[in-house]
Amino acid sequence: VTGVQTCALPICTLEELKEEIQVRANRKAYPVAQLDAGEVKEALANLKSQDRDHWASVWSAIGDRHMAKAKSLEATNKSEAAHAYDKAMQWYMFARFPLEDSPGTAEAYKKGLDAFAGYSRMVDPPIEPVKFTYNGTEITGYLRKPKGVSKPPVVITIGGLDGRKEDGSIRNAAYLAKGVAFLAMDMPGTGQTRIKIEPGADKVYSAALDALAKRDDVDARRVVITGGSWGGHWSAHLAFSEKDRILGSVVQGGPVHNYFQKEWQAKALGTREYLFGLFEARSAVYGVKTLDDFFAYGPKMSLRDRGFLDKPTAPMLVMNGKLDTQVPIADLYLLLDNSGPKEAWVNPQGGHMGRTAELSDQKIFETVTLPWVVRRLGVAM
């Protein structure tokens, strides 16, 4: 892409990329926080180019090893099998990172879905695929309910640009201990929510609310939405468009208005925070190929310009790091400055999502997001 640094590093040679991946693995940082640093070193020794299919093959090889172990344990040790399936899934998901844009990365994603299906079978309570149709497209989410609760409240979690609902479902298990069910979903244009990002795409989550309302095993009157990164755009949107059907919305590092402007994107596409392939991932969800088309498409998604910020909203928790180079902190302040009162969590030293080297995504989830969600749902901590 002429004139834009599409690799996250200033001079992104293969060796520099490998070094950055290992550094992140060593300190358990996104997007390799769940991968064993020793196995990462093993994979990197075999990484000879940035070709997408080669990339997928190298990381999938480690996943295949865990997948084989999981299958061998299914009949004798469900707990260990689940753990191995989880590990396999994490490797396959990194093998397709940041998007499925080649035959090899698409195959890695398919393997990730298979590994997650194995994990879903092994855990107790199990994870149920929930399927519904939106505008003729089949959408899949994952529902998991706590044991011993007849009609639990539900948190709908929306993934970001490069994450997938399978990743989120592992972390979401923490809700179960609080008596809360979760429905994990992909954001539009990714995973198994293959609809184009455009004004009105939020209705896919309205359809998810409709699907929950038809069930007698969850309490569809007690729902909170959470979204991280690009997923935060949709949770912000739903705070306005579905304010009467949800009890609250968490917007963590979500695009609102400034993110969509050319001035921000021209700078943000070269961020050091993102590992690589940021333009490719961001342009793919718009369905565009060129930089000019990308710049032109974004502004139509602005919540400010579409008139939402003047409307009433469900209770919101807005979160981010002041030093975020992927989504401007100004978007958080826009939400605070408009409509009704909101709660905010801002890390002055934090980057995207509020994370730092010392403050991980998991820690932020455990200490900020989860307690707020549970409180909004009326469940005792």
Secondary structure, DSSP 8 states (H G I E B T S, - for coil): -TTS--BSSSS--HHHHHHHHHHHHHTT-TTSTTS-HHHHHHHHHH-----HHHHHHHHHHHHHHHHHHHHHHTTT-HHHHHHHHHHHHHHHHHHT-S---SHHHHHHHHHHHHHHHHHHHHSSS--EEEEEEETTEEEEEEEE--TT-SS--EEEEE--SS--HHHHHHHHGGGGGGT-EEEEE--TTBTTB----STTTTHHHHHHHHHHHT-SSS-TTSEEEEEETHHHHHHHHHHHHTTTT-SEEEEES---SGGGSHHHHHHHTT-SSS-B-HHHHHHHHHT--SHHHHHHHGGGG-TTTTTGGGS----EEEEEETT-SSS-HHHHHHHHHSSS--EEEEETT--GGG--SSS-HHHHIIIIIHHHHHHHTT---
